Amino acid sequence: MSPNTTQQPLTLTLGHLYPDQLNLYGDRGNILTLRRRCQLRGIELRVVGLGVGDALAPDEYDMLFIGGGQDKEQAPVADDLHEMKGIGLWAAIEDDMPVLAVCGGYQLLAHYYRPAEGPDMRGLGVFDAWTEHKGTKVPRCIGNVAISWNGQTLVGFENHGGRTYLGTAKPLGKVLKGNGNNAEDQTEGAIYRHAYGTYLHGSLLPKNPHFADHLIELALQRKYGDRAITENDLFNGNHTNKAAEIGATVLELQKTTVSPLLTPLEDSLEWEAHASMLERLGLYSEAATILRTHKS
């Protein structure tokens, strides 16, 4: 390709489901983090809100996010998920679109949520799981939490009265400290294909840059495939095309621990926040490993 050819920036579109109804505990910070981490790499992330009454056309999006809310907000959302968005959301998930569902959003992507009072809220059944509120006399699952994920740690804050139990669904991770899905079986969250459900607020992604990049990478790979790692399409300005440097093929890059799609960012503050949370929870060895691994 001619060196004078104009480079076209990578673009991604994120559908934010129910931004006005499901917006507790600063979960919009997840959107801000994804946008910023894309921006720093020259990737344009467009965010589109999808409220009650809006249809979900899966071909128009590359990522989806749904946050948490109180029970009174979840009831109309549960109805809308089935009536307006269910078919499109299922199609997106089966086509391996990355989806992050937090707290109430996580519950509504399982089979059902049984509140302390009132009728069950029917979920989409993406995750083979269900949630039951044990009643107001049972303590809520509240506090900082750390879990193991893909040989690493994720940290966050949880605050939920419902207890989620997994059927055949794979958990997002194993609880190291905190309550997780139900304070009983050490599971946290659930995974189906590239859909991730979790109770981790905080918000989740600012203190877990590796998980944020994982979602971005899945979206890029799904949209652009191997083209995403070519010099013209991904790396520009001061970025370095690592594929060209080492003469590696796409397959060889994917076998390494270095992301084939994303250039590394200066994340010292993010990892310090991550390690600080681990220390608060008494996970000193894990915190020391994080600081040693990600030393600026």
C-alpha positions as CSV (number, residue, x, y, z in Angstrom):
1,M,0.0,0.0,0.0
2,S,1.3,3.5,-0.8
3,P,2.6,5.4,2.2
4,N,0.6,8.4,1.1
5,T,-2.7,6.5,1.4
6,T,-5.0,8.2,3.9
7,Q,-5.4,6.1,7.0
8,Q,-8.9,5.4,8.1
9,P,-9.4,5.3,11.9
10,L,-11.0,2.3,13.5
11,T,-14.5,2.9,14.8
12,L,-16.7,1.1,17.3
13,T,-20.3,1.7,18.3
14,L,-21.5,0.8,21.8
15,G,-25.1,0.5,22.6
16,H,-25.9,1.6,26.2
17,L,-29.1,-0.1,27.3
18,Y,-31.4,1.9,29.6
19,P,-29.0,4.7,30.6
20,D,-31.8,6.5,32.4
21,Q,-33.3,3.6,34.3
22,L,-30.2,1.4,35.1
23,N,-27.6,3.9,36.3
24,L,-26.7,3.2,39.9
25,Y,-23.2,3.3,41.6
26,G,-21.4,5.2,38.9
27,D,-21.7,2.5,36.3
28,R,-21.5,5.2,33.6
29,G,-17.8,5.2,34.5
30,N,-17.5,2.0,32.5
31,I,-18.6,3.9,29.4
32,L,-16.2,6.7,30.1
33,T,-13.3,4.3,30.5
34,L,-14.0,2.4,27.3
35,R,-14.3,5.7,25.4
36,R,-11.0,7.1,26.9
37,R,-9.0,3.9,26.3
38,C,-10.2,3.8,22.7
39,Q,-9.4,7.5,22.2
40,L,-5.9,7.2,23.4
41,R,-5.3,4.6,20.7
42,G,-6.9,6.6,17.9
43,I,-10.1,4.5,18.0
44,E,-13.4,6.3,17.8
45,L,-16.0,4.9,20.2
46,R,-19.5,6.1,19.5
47,V,-22.0,5.6,22.3
48,V,-25.8,5.3,21.5
49,G,-28.4,5.2,24.3
50,L,-31.2,2.6,24.0
51,G,-34.1,3.4,26.3
52,V,-37.5,1.8,26.9
53,G,-39.3,1.5,23.6
54,D,-36.2,1.5,21.4
55,A,-35.5,-1.5,19.3
56,L,-32.1,-3.1,19.2
57,A,-30.8,-3.7,15.7
58,P,-27.7,-5.9,16.3
59,D,-26.0,-4.9,13.0
60,E,-25.7,-1.3,14.2
61,Y,-23.5,-2.1,17.3
62,D,-20.1,-3.6,18.2
63,M,-20.5,-3.7,22.0
64,L,-23.4,-3.5,24.5
65,F,-23.6,-2.3,28.1
66,I,-26.4,-2.6,30.6
67,G,-26.1,-1.4,34.2
68,G,-27.9,-1.8,37.5
69,G,-30.9,-0.2,39.1
70,Q,-33.4,-0.6,41.9
71,D,-36.2,-3.1,41.7
72,K,-38.8,-0.5,40.7
73,E,-36.7,0.5,37.7
74,Q,-36.0,-3.1,36.7
75,A,-39.7,-4.1,36.2
76,P,-40.4,-2.0,33.1
77,V,-37.0,-2.8,31.8
78,A,-37.7,-6.5,32.1
79,D,-40.8,-6.1,30.0
80,D,-39.0,-4.0,27.4
81,L,-36.2,-6.5,27.1
82,H,-38.7,-9.1,26.0
83,E,-41.0,-6.9,23.9
84,M,-38.4,-4.7,22.1
85,K,-34.9,-5.9,22.5
86,G,-34.9,-9.6,23.2
87,I,-34.5,-10.9,19.6
88,G,-31.9,-8.3,18.7
89,L,-29.9,-8.9,21.9
90,W,-29.9,-12.7,21.5
91,A,-28.8,-12.3,17.9
92,A,-25.9,-10.0,19.0
93,I,-24.8,-12.4,21.7
94,E,-24.9,-15.5,19.5
95,D,-22.8,-13.6,17.0
96,D,-20.2,-13.1,19.7
97,M,-20.7,-9.4,20.3
98,P,-19.1,-8.4,23.6
99,V,-21.7,-7.5,26.3
100,L,-21.1,-6.2,29.8
101,A,-24.1,-6.5,32.2
102,V,-23.7,-5.2,35.8
103,C,-25.9,-6.1,38.8
104,G,-29.6,-5.5,37.7
105,G,-28.6,-5.9,34.1
106,Y,-26.9,-9.2,34.9
107,Q,-30.0,-10.5,36.8
108,L,-32.2,-9.6,33.8
109,L,-30.0,-11.6,31.4
110,A,-30.5,-14.7,33.6
111,H,-33.8,-16.7,33.8
112,Y,-35.6,-14.6,36.4
113,Y,-35.3,-12.3,39.4
114,R,-37.5,-13.0,42.4
115,P,-37.7,-9.8,44.5
116,A,-38.4,-9.6,48.2
117,E,-41.9,-8.4,47.3
118,G,-43.9,-8.6,44.2
119,P,-44.0,-10.9,41.2
120,D,-41.0,-12.5,39.5
121,M,-39.2,-10.5,36.7
122,R,-38.7,-12.7,33.7
123,G,-35.2,-12.5,32.3
124,L,-33.9,-13.4,28.8
125,G,-32.1,-16.6,29.9
126,V,-28.8,-15.7,28.3
127,F,-27.1,-17.0,31.4
128,D,-28.3,-20.3,32.9
129,A,-28.8,-18.7,36.3
130,W,-31.5,-17.2,38.5
131,T,-31.7,-14.7,41.3
132,E,-33.8,-14.7,44.5
133,H,-34.0,-12.0,47.1
134,K,-34.1,-13.6,50.6
135,G,-36.1,-10.9,52.2
136,T,-35.3,-7.6,54.0
137,K,-34.3,-9.4,57.2
138,V,-31.3,-11.1,55.4
139,P,-28.2,-8.9,55.2
140,R,-27.4,-7.5,51.7
141,C,-24.2,-8.4,50.0
142,I,-22.3,-5.2,50.4
143,G,-18.6,-4.3,50.3
144,N,-15.4,-4.4,48.4
145,V,-14.8,-7.6,46.4
146,A,-11.9,-9.3,44.6
147,I,-12.1,-12.3,42.3
148,S,-9.7,-14.3,40.2
149,W,-10.2,-14.0,36.4
150,N,-8.0,-15.6,33.7
151,G,-5.1,-15.9,36.1
152,Q,-5.5,-12.3,37.2
153,T,-7.6,-10.3,39.6
154,L,-10.7,-8.1,39.2
155,V,-11.7,-5.7,41.9
156,G,-14.9,-3.8,42.6
157,F,-17.7,-2.9,45.0
158,E,-20.9,-5.0,45.4
159,N,-24.3,-4.0,46.8
160,H,-27.1,-6.5,46.1
161,G,-29.9,-8.1,48.0
162,G,-30.6,-10.8,45.4
163,R,-28.6,-14.1,45.5
164,T,-27.7,-15.4,42.1
165,Y,-27.3,-19.2,41.5
166,L,-25.7,-20.7,38.5
167,G,-27.0,-23.7,36.6
168,T,-24.6,-24.7,33.8
169,A,-23.4,-21.1,33.3
170,K,-19.6,-20.6,33.7
171,P,-18.8,-18.0,36.5
172,L,-16.8,-14.9,35.6
173,G,-14.4,-15.7,38.4
174,K,-13.9,-17.2,41.9
175,V,-14.3,-15.0,44.9
176,L,-11.1,-14.2,46.8
177,K,-12.7,-11.7,49.2
178,G,-16.3,-10.6,49.4
179,N,-19.7,-12.2,48.6
180,G,-20.0,-12.7,44.9
181,N,-23.1,-14.2,43.4
182,N,-24.6,-15.4,46.7
183,A,-22.1,-15.5,49.5
184,E,-22.2,-19.3,49.5
185,D,-20.4,-20.9,46.6
186,Q,-17.5,-18.5,45.9
187,T,-18.7,-17.8,42.3
188,E,-19.0,-14.3,40.9
189,G,-20.7,-13.3,37.7
190,A,-21.5,-15.5,34.7
191,I,-20.2,-15.9,31.1
192,Y,-22.0,-16.9,27.9
193,R,-19.9,-16.6,24.7
194,H,-18.7,-13.0,24.9
195,A,-21.4,-11.8,27.3
196,Y,-20.2,-11.1,30.9
197,G,-22.5,-10.6,33.8
198,T,-21.2,-9.4,37.2
199,Y,-22.1,-7.7,40.5
200,L,-18.9,-5.6,40.4
201,H,-19.6,-1.9,40.6
202,G,-17.0,0.7,41.5
203,S,-17.3,1.3,38.6
204,L,-15.7,-1.8,37.4
205,L,-13.5,-0.9,34.4
206,P,-11.5,2.1,35.7
207,K,-9.7,-0.1,38.2
208,N,-9.5,-3.1,35.9
209,P,-7.9,-1.8,32.7
210,H,-7.1,-5.3,31.5
211,F,-10.7,-6.2,31.5
212,A,-11.7,-3.0,29.7
213,D,-9.1,-3.8,27.0
214,H,-10.4,-7.4,26.8
215,L,-13.8,-6.0,25.8
216,I,-12.4,-3.6,23.3
217,E,-10.2,-6.3,21.8
218,L,-13.1,-8.6,21.4
219,A,-15.1,-5.9,19.6
220,L,-12.2,-5.0,17.3
221,Q,-11.5,-8.6,16.4
222,R,-15.2,-9.3,15.7
223,K,-15.6,-6.2,13.5
224,Y,-12.3,-6.1,11.7
225,G,-10.8,-9.6,12.0
226,D,-7.1,-9.9,11.0
227,R,-7.3,-6.4,9.3
228,A,-7.4,-4.8,12.8
229,I,-3.7,-5.5,13.3
230,T,-2.3,-4.2,10.0
231,E,-0.2,-1.1,10.2
232,N,-2.6,1.0,8.1
233,D,-5.7,0.2,10.1
234,L,-4.6,0.2,13.7
235,F,-1.3,2.0,14.4
236,N,-0.7,5.6,13.6
237,G,1.2,8.6,14.9
238,N,3.6,7.6,17.7
239,H,2.2,4.1,17.9
240,T,4.4,1.2,17.0
241,N,3.3,-1.6,14.7
242,K,4.6,-4.6,16.7
243,A,3.6,-7.0,14.0
244,A,5.9,-5.3,11.6
245,E,8.7,-5.0,14.1
246,I,9.0,-8.7,14.9
247,G,7.8,-9.9,11.5
248,A,5.1,-12.0,13.2
249,T,2.0,-13.3,11.5
250,V,-1.4,-12.7,13.0
251,L,-1.5,-16.3,14.4
252,E,1.9,-15.9,16.0
253,L,0.9,-12.7,17.7
254,Q,-2.2,-14.2,19.1
255,K,-0.1,-16.9,20.8
256,T,1.9,-14.3,22.7
257,T,1.0,-12.6,25.9
258,V,1.1,-9.2,24.1
259,S,-2.2,-8.0,22.8
260,P,-2.1,-8.2,19.0
261,L,-4.8,-5.5,18.7
262,L,-4.1,-2.9,21.3
263,T,-1.0,-0.8,22.0
264,P,-0.2,-0.7,25.8
265,L,-1.2,2.5,27.7
266,E,0.4,4.2,30.7
267,D,-1.8,2.7,33.4
268,S,0.2,3.2,36.6
269,L,-2.7,5.1,38.4
270,E,-5.2,2.4,37.4
271,W,-3.0,-0.4,38.7
272,E,-2.2,1.5,41.9
273,A,-6.0,1.8,42.5
274,H,-6.4,-1.9,41.8
275,A,-3.6,-2.8,44.2
276,S,-5.0,-0.5,46.9
277,M,-8.3,-2.4,46.8
278,L,-6.5,-5.7,47.1
279,E,-4.6,-4.4,50.1
280,R,-7.8,-3.2,51.7
281,L,-9.1,-6.7,51.4
282,G,-5.9,-8.2,52.9
283,L,-4.7,-9.7,49.6
284,Y,-1.2,-8.4,50.1
285,S,0.6,-10.9,47.9
286,E,-1.7,-10.2,45.0
287,A,-1.3,-6.5,45.5
288,A,2.5,-6.8,45.5
289,T,2.4,-8.9,42.3
290,I,0.2,-6.2,40.6
291,L,2.6,-3.4,41.6
292,R,5.7,-5.4,40.5
293,T,4.2,-6.4,37.2
294,H,2.9,-3.0,36.3
295,K,5.6,-0.8,37.6
296,S,5.7,2.4,35.6
